[in-house]
Amino acid sequence: MTRTILSGMLMAALFLSTGCTPDDSVHQAIEQSKAQLQETGMQNAGVQSMENDIRFAAEAASASLLQVQLGEMALERAVSPEVKALAQRIVSDHKRIAEDLKQVADQRRIVLPTEPGQDHKEIIDLVNSQSGIAFDLAYMNQMVDLHKDLVKQYENAAEEGADINIRTFASKQLPLLRQHRQMAESMEEKINNVR
């Protein structure tokens, strides 16, 4: 029941938001990347062929920033020691993913956001509004939903990325992201059974 309510609230918030607005960190990173590529002499067609890779990189960076912030929040506020242990693992892994992505982005002159995008900030606010076991459940609900989305995004980038470095990066991260999804689903089920 709580999962349905929280998911409904999140979907409503995302539906009502305007997505990437000009002041959104993801949008700004995408626009800066396109401008940098054009400055290097890349023709419009080249920039357009890289647009999905640029968007993937910006969104993946925002997602890792989100994972780290939520995980650090869970380390402080979660009730369950198991949730805290999983949060620690997710924080460590997403810091490494962010470092790997930064290396690829630097090679390709792709600008990454330094803070989560607006949609991700709304998720942080939603989880932060909970306390006690409701916090644990909200955190785990988001871990499941976010990792389902991440796996899809990374699969798409691994299969259809224009740049070999982006495809390789995405392929390399997929097993870990699938593992995170599986661990989050197991933990979410465990918390639901305790309630």
N, C-alpha and C positions, 0 to 999 in steps of 0.2 A: 504494500500500500504506500509506504513512505517513498519507495523507489519510483512508483508511478507519479506521485505528487511532485517529487523533486525533478524527475525527467520532464514532466509537463511544464513546470515552472521554467526550466532551462530552455525547453523548446519555444515556449512563449516569448521568453526574453530574446532568444536568437531570432525568432520570427519578426519581432517588433523592431529589432535593431536594423540599422541600414547596412550592415555588413562592413566592408572596408571603406571607411570614409577617409577623406584627405588627411585627417589628423590621426588616423589609425597607424600604429607603428608598422604593421605588416604592409599596408598600402604604401607608406612612405619608403620602406625598404625596396619594394617592387619598383616603384618609380625611379628611385636613385640607381638601382641596378640597370634598368633600361637606359637611363641617361648615360651612365658610365660606359656601357657597351657601345652606345652610339658615338661617344667621345673617342673610343679606340679605333673608330673607322668602320665598325661593323655596319653593314647595310641594314636597312629596315627589315628586309626578309630574314636576315640572320637573327636580329633581335626578336622578331616574331616567332621564329622557330625555337628560341630559348625561353620564350615567355612562360611556358608551363614549368620548365625547370626552375626559373626564377621564383615563380609563385610557390612551387613545392618547397624550395629552400627557405623562403621567408616564413611560410606556414609551419614547416618542420622546426625551424628555430623558435618560433613563438610557442609551439607545442612543448618543446623541451624546456623552455623557460617556465611554462605553466606547470609541467610535471615537477620541476625542481621546487618551485614556490609552494605548490600544494603538498609535496612531500615534506618539505621543511615545516610547514604548518602542522602536518600530521605528526611529525616527530615531537612537537611541543604539546599538541592538544588531543591526540588520539587516546582513547581509553584502553584499547586492547594492545598488549605487547606485540601480538602478531601483526597488527596493522602497522605499528611503529617499525617493526623489523622489515616489512615489505616496503614501507615508505623509504627507509634508509637505502634499500637496494635500488629502488626506482630513482631516487635522487642521485646516487652514485652512477648508475647506468646512463641516465639522461644528461648528466654533466659530461660524460665521456662522449655520448652521441653528439652533443652540442660542439665539443671540441673537434670531433671528426668532421662535422658539417662545416665548421668554420674554416678548416684547412681546405676543403673542397671549394667552398665559396670564395676564399681568397685567391685560389688558383684561377678561378673562372671570373673573377671580378664581380661577384654577386654580393650585394649588400644584405646583411642580415639585421633584423630588428634586435634592439637591445633590451626590449621589454615586451611582455606578452601583448598580442593584439587585443582589440576591444572585446571580441567574443570570448577570448580566454580570460580577460579581466572579469567579465561577468560570471564566469564559472568560479573563479577565485572568491568573488563576493558571495556567491550562492553557498559554497562550502563553508566559508568563513562565518556565515550567519548561523551555523549549527553548533551545538555543543553536546558533550557527553557521547553516548552511543549513537545519537543522531548524526554527530559529526563523523564518526567512524563509517557509518553507513553511507552518508553523503559522499565522503571521500572515496569509498570503494565503488559506489555507483559511477562516479566520474572516471575512476581508473578503468573500469570495464568499458564504459562508453567511449572514452577517449582512445583507449588502445584498439578497440574495434575500428574506429575511424583512422587511427594512425596506420594500422596494418593495411587498410585499403589504400591509403595515400601512398605508402611506401611501395606496395605491390604495383600500383600504377606507375610510379616513377621508375621502378626497376625494369618494368616492361616497356614503357613508352617514352622514357626520358630522351631528350635530344642529345644530351651530352653523356659520353661514356663514364665520366667521373661521377656524375649524379646517379646514373644507373647502378654503378658499382657500389657507391655509398649506400643507396637504398637497399640493394640486395644484401649487403653485409649486415645491415641492421635488422632485417626482417625476422630472423630466428629469435633474437632477443625480444623484439616487440611482441611476437607471438607468445613467447614465454611469459612476459609481463601480463598479457591479456589472460592467459590461462591461470596464472597465480591470482590475479585480481578476481576472476570469476569464482575461483575456489574460496577465496577469502570472503567475498560478498555472500556466497551461499552459507558459509559458516556463521557469519554475523546474523544473517536472516534467520538461521535455525536457533540461535541463542535468544533472539528476541521473542 
